Amino acid sequence: MPRRLGIALSFVGAATSLVGLAFFGLHGAVTPAPVGREVSKALYLFGPVVSGLLGALLVSRRPGNSTAWAVVAIAFTQGISAVSQQFGAYEVAVTHHPSVAATWFAWLSNWTWVPNLCAIYLLLVLFPTGRLPSRAWWGFVALLAAVFVPLSVAVATFPVLDSEPAVRAEP
């Protein structure tokens, strides 16, 4: 059962990233961006595909290895973040009035980076054996939980302030 769940979550992460890549292509057709930005965004969206395939491979071979599950978590959270971000951008670019779905996906993309970052830190600590190097590292894992769980809740529940200030005309 855990093996199938890991493979399914890996493929969901990869598939959602591919859907996000399609929305990115559609969004680029509507509002073109500089080439460098498009290439970096495409590479960002392709990351969950690679980590999803790697996670599926690792979980199918070693379902008890924590490293495999960290890769699965990275693929899943980054894929969900990618599709939600790109769908929201596409919806705003096409309709200029975001729907409820686009607003929900934008909210989802605003906080899914937090568990993704936590999974990346866990992967760095658990690699390559899937175990912590020593008992002293449990303090680091507890610190990750103490920081990232409240941060996820805070980012998900508080409104997002616009990072770009409105341009005001001088009188």
Rosetta blueprint (number, residue, H / E / L):
1 M L
2 P H
3 R H
4 R H
5 L H
6 G H
7 I H
8 A H
9 L H
10 S H
11 F H
12 V H
13 G H
14 A H
15 A H
16 T H
17 S H
18 L H
19 V H
20 G H
21 L H
22 A H
23 F H
24 F H
25 G H
26 L H
27 H H
28 G H
29 A H
30 V H
31 T L
32 P L
33 A L
34 P L
35 V H
36 G H
37 R H
38 E H
39 V H
40 S H
41 K H
42 A H
43 L H
44 Y H
45 L H
46 F H
47 G H
48 P H
49 V H
50 V H
51 S H
52 G H
53 L H
54 L H
55 G H
56 A H
57 L H
58 L H
59 V H
60 S H
61 R H
62 R L
63 P L
64 G L
65 N L
66 S H
67 T H
68 A H
69 W H
70 A H
71 V H
72 V H
73 A H
74 I H
75 A H
76 F H
77 T H
78 Q H
79 G H
80 I H
81 S H
82 A H
83 V H
84 S H
85 Q H
86 Q H
87 F H
88 G H
89 A H
90 Y H
91 E H
92 V H
93 A H
94 V H
95 T H
96 H L
97 H L
98 P L
99 S L
100 V H
101 A H
102 A H
103 T H
104 W H
105 F H
106 A H
107 W H
108 L H
109 S H
110 N H
111 W H
112 T L
113 W H
114 V H
115 P H
116 N H
117 L H
118 C H
119 A H
120 I H
121 Y H
122 L H
123 L H
124 L H
125 V H
126 L H
127 F L
128 P L
129 T L
130 G L
131 R L
132 L L
133 P L
134 S L
135 R H
136 A H
137 W H
138 W H
139 G H
140 F H
141 V H
142 A H
143 L H
144 L H
145 A H
146 A H
147 V H
148 F H
149 V H
150 P H
151 L H
152 S H
153 V H
154 A H
155 V H
156 A H
157 T H
158 F L
159 P L
160 V L
161 L L
162 D L
163 S L
164 E L
165 P L
166 A L
167 V L
168 R L
169 A L
170 E L
171 P L
